Amino acid sequence: MKKIVGIGNALVDIMTPIPDDSYLSQFGLPKGSMTLVDAEKSGQIKEVIKPLNSTLASGGSAGNTLYGLGILGIESSFIGKVGRDEYGNFYEKDLVDASLKPLLLRSDNPTGTAVALVSPDSERTFATHLGAAIELDKSELDNSYFNGNDILYIEGYLINNFPLVEQACRLAKENNMVVAIDLASFNVVNENRDHFKEIINNYVDIVFANEEEAKAYSGLSPREALDILSEKCSIAVVKLGAEGSLIKRGEEVIKVDALKSNPVDTTGAGDLYASGFLYGYSQDLPLDICGLFGSILAGKVIEVMGARMPAKKWAEAKKLLKSAKRD
């Protein structure tokens, strides 16, 4: 079974149901948006929501994916940067509890947080303070983080720190690793298309994109974008939401259906799809099974609020994975 290391922004998710949307207007947060805030404003928001029933989870895109892999029993580790504070300690403990190996560097600045204010209609509005997460520097990447591992998984949000992404890819290739990347979001792709193309052309073996990200990258339809992406890497995956996903390797094209589910919140769907796909890939399973595993985890996580599934939901997912693998 292949070993996986991920690298990404280490953020603590603070999921907070709010009684009404006055909390959003109080801080000038457009409903349904993800707004970057400074340390002062983040602190003000956290002070106001103290009386509310918040729940914490180690987050960030790659963090979510690696968390899923850890729960599934894949030997995995996560590279990120947190503060020397309670949130940083929580992040590390949460990784360990998921059987992940934390490769966390510490900063004197606070741990990054993503406060998710959940309105009564279930719409989520994020106030994100990146904090220590974005301080991770290429000089801090040690070869020991990569040696002995088989797959490097990179979240696309890191592309804003291109030297860091490039150095991680170089070290991975020096250690004969497969490199996988998720394209993060369409606006990130629009702003960093050239950097994404450079990384994909030179280093990437597996690329994950949803249809909006694929269009931002190529300007084409999902099926056409799949062809463009697959020309530059070994395996291209374009996720189509409720329509499932498309996978291409060489001339082989596979259509995978989405899992029938009762969606509550789409947070983490793409991240957990990557968990399922890499879970299958790490065991050298056929691509259609890898895609099916991705659909199962994505379909289950959208049935709960946030990117963390409770034990009961994980039990349901694992039962489906076992059945799909046997079939």
C-alpha atoms as one frame of an Amber mdcrd trajectory, in Angstrom:
protein
   0.000   0.000   0.000   1.407   3.379  -1.032   2.280   6.065   1.533   0.956
   9.591   1.020   2.157  13.011   2.192   0.050  16.143   1.754   0.937  19.811
   1.919  -1.469  22.707   2.376  -2.764  25.594   4.445  -3.275  24.384   8.008
  -6.522  26.046   9.103  -8.780  25.308  12.046 -12.420  25.334  10.934 -14.754
  26.967  13.460 -18.274  25.895  12.437 -20.792  28.191  14.122 -24.581  28.159
  13.602 -25.922  31.718  13.916 -29.517  32.550  14.911 -29.902  35.177  12.186
 -27.952  37.018   9.491 -27.397  40.141  11.573 -24.065  38.568  12.535 -23.033
  38.797   8.877 -24.030  42.439   8.426 -22.320  43.323  11.709 -18.976  42.383
  10.167 -19.728  43.255   6.539 -19.588  39.643   5.364 -21.544  38.956   2.139
 -23.745  35.929   2.703 -22.321  32.772   1.152 -18.891  34.295   0.557 -15.364
  33.450   1.696 -13.803  36.678   2.946 -10.170  37.021   4.016  -9.917  39.025
   7.243  -6.993  40.330   9.276  -6.078  39.175  12.777  -7.970  42.018  14.472
 -11.255  41.384  12.674 -10.902  37.631  13.129 -10.491  38.206  16.855 -13.578
  40.443  16.973 -15.698  37.816  15.228 -14.477  35.063  17.552 -15.312  37.204
  20.584 -18.873  37.796  19.360 -19.532  34.101  18.609 -18.173  32.867  21.955
 -21.676  32.347  23.434 -22.736  30.308  20.382 -22.294  26.568  19.908 -19.123
  26.325  17.790 -17.340  23.128  16.822 -13.683  22.845  15.818 -11.991  20.679
  13.179  -8.577  20.647  11.561  -9.234  21.951   8.074  -7.803  23.361   4.896
  -8.295  21.570   1.588  -5.328  19.174   1.761  -5.885  18.734   5.492  -9.414
  17.483   4.785  -8.153  15.055   2.138  -5.372  13.658   4.316  -7.743  13.401
   7.287  -9.965  11.139   5.200  -7.007   9.003   4.149  -5.927   8.654   7.763
  -9.385   7.503   8.832  -9.290   4.927   6.015  -6.011   3.515   7.309  -3.603
   4.811   4.668  -0.197   5.673   6.150  -0.186   9.433   5.594   1.423  12.638
   6.828   0.635  16.340   6.501   2.981  19.309   6.046   1.745  22.691   7.236
   2.413  25.614   9.557   0.528  26.596  12.706   1.030  28.958  15.616   2.328
  28.247  19.089  -1.181  28.515  20.456  -4.216  26.472  21.483  -5.501  26.251
  17.914  -2.119  24.955  16.770  -2.120  22.325  19.511  -5.671  21.357  18.563
  -4.712  21.015  14.897  -1.836  18.686  15.743  -3.957  16.547  18.076  -6.736
  16.282  15.487  -4.272  14.949  12.919  -2.862  12.422  15.388  -6.389  11.294
  16.324  -6.951  10.516  12.622  -3.771   8.386  12.602  -1.880  10.981  10.561
   1.757  11.929  11.104   1.905  15.721  11.669   4.821  17.476   9.973   3.890
  20.847  11.438   6.180  23.831  11.711   5.384  26.430  14.369   5.154  30.203
  14.090   4.973  33.040  16.608   1.914  34.264  14.675  -1.520  32.739  15.347
  -2.795  29.585  13.715  -4.961  30.238  10.668  -8.701  29.897  11.195 -11.781
  29.719   9.002 -14.856  30.851  10.913 -17.882  29.378   9.128 -21.048  31.240
  10.100 -23.950  28.935   9.248 -27.243  30.757   8.668 -30.609  29.191   9.590
 -31.080  28.254   5.898 -27.742  26.325   6.055 -25.873  28.856   3.873 -22.256
  29.151   4.997 -20.295  32.406   5.162 -16.564  32.184   5.847 -14.326  34.713
   7.569 -10.821  33.349   7.029  -7.630  34.531   8.671  -4.735  32.628   7.105
  -2.308  33.503   9.895   0.688  31.183  10.216  -0.552  28.912   7.406   0.797
  31.147   4.642   4.217  31.534   6.271   5.366  28.082   5.182   8.525  28.683
   3.152  10.306  26.519   0.605  13.460  26.608   2.752  11.556  24.778   5.506
  10.816  21.733   3.358  13.090  18.922   4.463  13.901  15.960   2.245  12.958
  13.652   5.126   9.319  14.750   4.709   9.289  13.107   1.275  11.745  10.227
   1.538   9.982   6.901   1.946   6.643   8.189   0.663   5.022   7.322  -2.659
   2.537  10.126  -3.389   2.611  13.898  -2.806  -0.808  15.590  -2.668  -0.853
  19.389  -3.070  -3.777  21.738  -2.551  -4.030  24.318  -5.317  -4.491  27.204
  -2.874  -0.732  27.031  -2.284  -0.055  28.169  -5.859   0.093  31.755  -4.576
   3.414  30.643  -3.060   4.791  29.256  -6.312   8.377  28.720  -5.021   6.985
  26.526  -2.219   4.914  24.394  -4.611   7.787  24.044  -7.054  10.235  23.007
  -4.318   7.775  20.438  -2.957   7.391  18.985  -6.448  11.160  18.890  -6.981
  11.747  17.037  -3.729   8.928  14.631  -4.543  10.410  13.797  -7.928  13.889
  13.402  -6.433  12.289  10.739  -4.236  10.502   9.072  -7.181   7.056  10.088
  -5.948   3.804  10.499  -7.860   2.573  14.121  -7.654  -1.154  14.872  -7.423
  -2.700  18.347  -7.303  -6.201  19.739  -6.854  -6.952  23.005  -8.662  -8.593
  24.585  -5.572 -11.178  26.985  -7.068 -11.941  28.673 -10.384 -10.874  32.127
  -9.192  -7.508  30.765  -8.009  -7.030  29.136 -11.428  -7.974  32.367 -13.237
  -5.409  34.322 -11.243  -2.607  31.731 -11.467  -3.210  29.888 -14.742   0.371
  30.183 -15.972   1.809  28.877 -12.710  -0.637  25.961 -12.694   0.323  25.104
 -16.262   4.019  25.178 -15.405   3.571  22.849 -12.440   1.256  20.464 -14.322
   3.486  20.382 -17.418   6.678  19.719 -15.449   5.730  17.695 -12.393   2.125
  16.537 -12.002   0.965  12.958 -12.549  -2.643  13.256 -11.279  -4.796  16.389
 -11.497  -8.203  16.914  -9.875 -10.513  19.712 -11.053 -14.217  20.441 -10.871
 -15.967  21.666 -14.015 -15.571  25.376 -13.155 -11.856  24.938 -12.451 -11.403
  22.879 -15.616 -13.070  25.624 -17.642 -10.948  28.320 -15.994  -7.842  26.297
 -16.876  -8.755  25.475 -20.465 -11.682  27.680 -21.495 -13.432  24.504 -22.637
 -16.272  22.154 -21.683 -15.578  19.486 -19.040 -15.039  16.736 -21.619 -12.735
  18.880 -23.740 -10.877  20.111 -20.657 -10.348  16.494 -19.635  -8.481  15.917
 -22.905  -6.317  19.022 -22.403  -5.402  18.073 -18.836  -4.678  14.440 -19.717
  -2.189  15.490 -22.384   0.105  16.860 -19.675  -0.279  14.269 -16.917  -0.903
  10.561 -16.440  -4.403  10.805 -14.958  -6.911  13.653 -15.255 -10.087  13.833
 -13.164 -12.895  16.319 -13.770 -15.603  16.314 -11.095 -19.143  17.128 -12.252
 -21.041  17.389  -8.967 -24.357  15.541  -9.141 -23.370  14.232 -12.585 -20.427
  12.270 -11.170 -16.918  12.529 -12.609 -14.817  11.904 -15.706 -11.426  10.185
 -15.552  -8.889   9.862 -18.363  -5.607   7.995 -18.584  -4.038   7.798 -22.039
  -6.890   6.931 -24.388  -9.005   5.379 -21.626 -11.994   7.530 -20.561 -14.239
   6.517 -17.650 -17.525   8.070 -16.521 -18.307   7.542 -12.838 -21.771   8.214
 -11.432 -22.314  10.264  -8.302 -23.544   8.474  -5.184 -27.261   8.944  -4.574
 -27.430  10.953  -1.366 -29.413  13.479   0.656 -27.260  16.627   0.442 -27.133
  19.026   3.362 -23.869  20.893   2.784 -21.338  20.514  -0.055 -18.356  21.532
   2.119 -15.517  19.044   1.664 -17.038  17.145  -1.265 -14.058  17.718  -3.557
 -11.551  17.106  -0.771 -13.152  13.792   0.210 -13.475  12.748  -3.443  -9.680
  13.027  -3.587  -9.439  10.959  -0.364 -11.484   8.171  -1.919  -9.686   8.261
  -5.256  -6.230   8.183  -3.664  -7.352   5.468  -1.262  -8.036   3.273  -4.271
  -4.965   4.422  -6.180  -2.703   3.659  -3.209  -3.846   0.046  -3.474  -3.313
  -0.130  -7.256  -7.050  -0.607  -7.867  -8.603   0.047 -11.332  -9.463   3.654
 -12.170 -13.203   3.029 -12.204 -12.989   1.742  -8.621 -10.839   4.730  -7.600
 -13.496   7.049  -9.037 -16.287   5.100  -7.348 -14.476   5.393  -4.016 -14.270
   9.151  -4.605 -17.993   9.337  -5.327 -18.825   7.369  -2.185 -16.906   9.656
   0.163 -18.090  12.837  -1.585 -21.675  11.586  -1.463 -21.469  10.822   2.230
 -19.764  14.019   3.389 -22.413  16.226   1.764 -25.013  14.562   3.983 -23.530
  16.318   7.040 -22.624  19.877   7.944 -18.954  20.641   7.360 -16.062  18.553
   6.054 -15.931  16.103   8.970 -18.147  13.019   9.044 -19.231  11.529  12.394
 -18.368   7.907  13.172 -21.767   6.638  12.019 -21.376   8.256   8.597 -17.831
   6.907   8.260 -19.166   3.429   9.072 -21.703   3.788   6.241 -18.977   4.965
   3.852 -16.576   2.152   4.773 -19.311  -0.434   4.222 -19.911   0.933   0.715
 -16.176   1.033  -0.016 -15.808  -2.593   1.057 -18.730  -3.642  -1.106 -17.434
  -1.711  -4.135 -13.957  -3.204  -3.757 -15.334  -6.737  -3.514 -17.544  -6.249
  -6.591
